Amino acid sequence: MLELLLRVRGNGFFRARSASRDAETDYSRVESVFRSIEQALEVAEAEHSGLDARVQDVLARASITLGNGTDEYLTREASATDLQNQFDREIANGQLRLECLSHQIKSFKFLKATLMTRFPDFKPRSREYP
């Protein structure tokens, strides 16, 4: 019975993986998390940049519809007022989203910095594109 418990496949000895194979496995785990954080950060920064440009465009168009007279709001046509209200809503929604994206970007940068401090031996390899 003891022989059955002690019997191991192969030559009868326990063999662990090599240290280099363990190191490569550990590296690939950390790299996977690192790449995910980087990808999320890049996408959030791209969305922020694009949305910021669109909000700036709407702000410019809204300023044109306001006019530059001090009593412009008294003589403004109803269609221009409706357009101005629509611009206001869009600007507000865009600015809220920009704030949310800014928070996400800061959080992703924090996660990346934390990962790098928790795994000080990890050095990201350059990206390999097919």
C-alpha positions as CSV (number, residue, x, y, z in Angstrom):
1,M,0.0,0.0,0.0
2,L,2.8,2.3,0.8
3,E,4.3,1.7,-2.6
4,L,1.1,2.9,-4.2
5,L,1.2,6.2,-2.3
6,L,4.9,6.7,-3.0
7,R,4.7,5.8,-6.7
8,V,5.0,8.7,-9.0
9,R,4.8,8.8,-12.8
10,G,8.0,8.3,-14.6
11,N,11.2,7.7,-12.7
12,G,9.6,7.9,-9.3
13,F,10.8,11.3,-8.3
14,F,8.9,14.6,-8.0
15,R,10.2,17.2,-10.4
16,A,9.2,20.8,-10.4
17,R,9.4,23.1,-13.4
18,S,12.6,24.9,-14.1
19,A,13.2,28.3,-12.6
20,S,13.3,29.9,-16.0
21,R,9.9,28.4,-16.9
22,D,8.4,29.6,-13.6
23,A,9.8,33.1,-14.3
24,E,8.4,33.1,-17.8
25,T,5.0,32.0,-16.5
26,D,5.0,34.7,-13.8
27,Y,6.1,37.3,-16.3
28,S,3.3,36.4,-18.7
29,R,0.7,36.8,-15.9
30,V,1.9,40.3,-14.9
31,E,2.3,41.2,-18.6
32,S,-1.3,40.3,-19.3
33,V,-2.6,42.6,-16.5
34,F,-0.2,45.3,-17.6
35,R,-1.3,45.2,-21.3
36,S,-5.0,45.2,-20.2
37,I,-4.4,48.4,-18.1
38,E,-2.4,50.0,-20.9
39,Q,-5.1,49.2,-23.5
40,A,-7.9,50.6,-21.2
41,L,-5.8,53.7,-20.6
42,E,-5.2,54.3,-24.3
43,V,-8.9,53.8,-25.2
44,A,-10.0,56.2,-22.4
45,E,-7.4,58.8,-23.4
46,A,-8.5,58.6,-27.1
47,E,-12.2,58.9,-26.1
48,H,-11.4,61.9,-23.9
49,S,-9.4,63.6,-26.6
50,G,-12.1,63.1,-29.3
51,L,-14.9,64.1,-26.9
52,D,-13.0,67.2,-25.8
53,A,-12.6,68.3,-29.4
54,R,-16.3,67.8,-30.1
55,V,-17.3,69.7,-26.9
56,Q,-15.0,72.6,-27.9
57,D,-16.7,72.6,-31.4
58,V,-20.2,72.8,-29.8
59,L,-19.0,75.6,-27.5
60,A,-17.8,77.5,-30.6
61,R,-21.1,77.0,-32.4
62,A,-23.1,77.8,-29.4
63,S,-21.3,81.1,-29.0
64,I,-22.2,82.1,-32.5
65,T,-25.9,81.5,-31.9
66,L,-25.8,83.6,-28.8
67,G,-24.8,86.7,-30.7
68,N,-22.8,89.6,-29.2
69,G,-25.4,92.1,-28.3
70,T,-26.4,92.8,-24.7
71,D,-30.1,92.5,-25.6
72,E,-29.7,89.6,-28.0
73,Y,-31.8,87.3,-25.9
74,L,-34.8,89.7,-26.2
75,T,-34.9,89.6,-30.0
76,R,-33.7,86.0,-30.5
77,E,-36.0,83.8,-32.6
78,A,-37.6,80.8,-31.0
79,S,-35.7,78.4,-33.3
80,A,-32.4,79.9,-32.2
81,T,-33.4,79.6,-28.5
82,D,-34.3,75.9,-29.1
83,L,-30.9,75.4,-30.7
84,Q,-29.2,77.1,-27.8
85,N,-31.0,74.9,-25.3
86,Q,-29.9,71.9,-27.3
87,F,-26.3,73.1,-27.3
88,D,-26.5,73.6,-23.5
89,R,-27.7,70.0,-22.9
90,E,-25.1,68.6,-25.2
91,I,-22.3,70.6,-23.6
92,A,-23.4,69.6,-20.1
93,N,-23.6,65.9,-21.1
94,G,-20.2,66.1,-22.8
95,Q,-18.6,67.8,-19.8
96,L,-20.0,65.2,-17.4
97,R,-18.5,62.4,-19.6
98,L,-15.2,64.2,-19.7
99,E,-15.0,64.4,-15.9
100,C,-15.8,60.6,-15.8
101,L,-13.1,59.9,-18.3
102,S,-10.6,62.0,-16.5
103,H,-11.3,60.1,-13.3
104,Q,-10.9,56.8,-15.2
105,I,-7.6,57.9,-16.7
106,K,-6.2,58.8,-13.3
107,S,-7.4,55.5,-11.9
108,F,-5.8,53.5,-14.7
109,K,-2.5,55.4,-14.3
110,F,-2.7,54.6,-10.6
111,L,-3.2,50.9,-11.3
112,K,-0.3,50.9,-13.7
113,A,2.0,52.6,-11.2
114,T,0.8,50.2,-8.4
115,L,1.5,47.2,-10.7
116,M,5.0,48.4,-11.4
117,T,5.7,48.9,-7.7
118,R,4.3,45.5,-6.7
119,F,6.3,43.8,-9.4
120,P,9.6,45.7,-9.5
121,D,11.4,43.1,-11.6
122,F,8.8,43.4,-14.3
123,K,10.0,45.3,-17.4
124,P,7.5,45.5,-20.2
125,R,8.7,44.2,-23.5
126,S,8.1,46.3,-26.6
127,R,4.9,45.4,-28.3
128,E,5.2,42.9,-31.1
129,Y,2.9,43.6,-34.0
130,P,2.1,40.9,-36.4
